[in-house]
Amino acid sequence: MIRQEAAAQANRQTNAGIKEIKDQDGNTTVIYSPGSRPRELDEAEQKKLDKAWEMLQRVIIDGRK
């Protein structure tokens, strides 16, 4: 029980985890969440992110067979 509560608290802090929602008919829907992205990146990480997006903008996907 202690481990489960510690995991649940960690998930609440990162917004990551699994949520189960039941509708009026009793059907259960599972929602998976990967968590939130850090709000502020340091300068080096921001440069890496910008470079990655720039590289992806140049990618051309050829669907020919």
SULHU-V727776 format. One record per residue. N is the residue number from 1. PSI is psi in whole degrees, -180 to 180 (NA if undefined). D_LAST is the distance of its C-alpha to the last C-alpha in whole Angstrom. Layout:
# SULHU-V727776
N,PSI,D_LAST + N,PSI,D_LAST
This chain:
# SULHU-V727776
1,-38,54 + 2,-43,55 + 3,-42,51 + 4,-42,50 + 5,-39,52 + 6,-41,51 + 7,-41,47 + 8,-40,47 + 9,-40,49 + 10,-41,47 + 11,-38,44 + 12,-36,46 + 13,-33,46 + 14,-3,43 + 15,23,42 + 16,155,39 + 17,-162,40 + 18,132,39 + 19,137,41 + 20,129,42 + 21,130,43 + 22,137,44 + 23,-174,45 + 24,-29,47 + 25,-3,46 + 26,3,46 + 27,140,42 + 28,131,41 + 29,132,38 + 30,130,37 + 31,122,36 + 32,137,35 + 33,126,36 + 34,-10,35 + 35,177,38 + 36,154,38 + 37,148,37 + 38,139,40 + 39,-41,42 + 40,131,43 + 41,148,41 + 42,172,43 + 43,-42,42 + 44,-44,40 + 45,-38,38 + 46,-39,37 + 47,-42,36 + 48,-43,34 + 49,-45,32 + 50,-41,32 + 51,-40,31 + 52,-44,28 + 53,-39,27 + 54,-42,27 + 55,-42,25 + 56,-31,22 + 57,-22,23 + 58,-6,21 + 59,133,18 + 60,125,15 + 61,120,12 + 62,113,9 + 63,7,6 + 64,150,4 + 65,NA,0
